[in-house]
């Protein structure tokens, strides 16, 4: 979310957000999904709106994407199908010198880790499917 950093629950100074100038979230109930790994919890996508005016905030990344898609469709007659590439890294539960150790140290697109982590990957695949998140491809990446 463009007004908040990923590492803390505080506004980014350049966002001009403060306790008096905050955003409210408007849920999109069509995106509501029960989390298969936490069945008493759910996720929902939201758009961010200015509290005083209720206008869509320019800091709302979901709103920005919708504006760009609308301008392309109306302005030049182009439609897009937009998806996300979800990336993650697996770590061993034990650390070395206090640092997490990756499960995989192979090169890009190597299938060794996919084979070794088949149980986890299968569970992840099933849980993404239960949340209506289609998976088109799974492959190993290179990581630190």
Secondary structure as GFF3:
##gff-version 3
##sequence-region A 1 144
A	DSSP	three_ten_helix	13	15	.	.	.	ID=ss1
A	DSSP	beta_strand	23	35	.	.	.	ID=ss2
A	DSSP	beta_strand	38	50	.	.	.	ID=ss3
A	DSSP	alpha_helix	61	76	.	.	.	ID=ss4
A	DSSP	beta_strand	91	96	.	.	.	ID=ss5
A	DSSP	beta_strand	99	102	.	.	.	ID=ss6
A	DSSP	alpha_helix	112	116	.	.	.	ID=ss7
A	DSSP	alpha_helix	118	130	.	.	.	ID=ss8
###
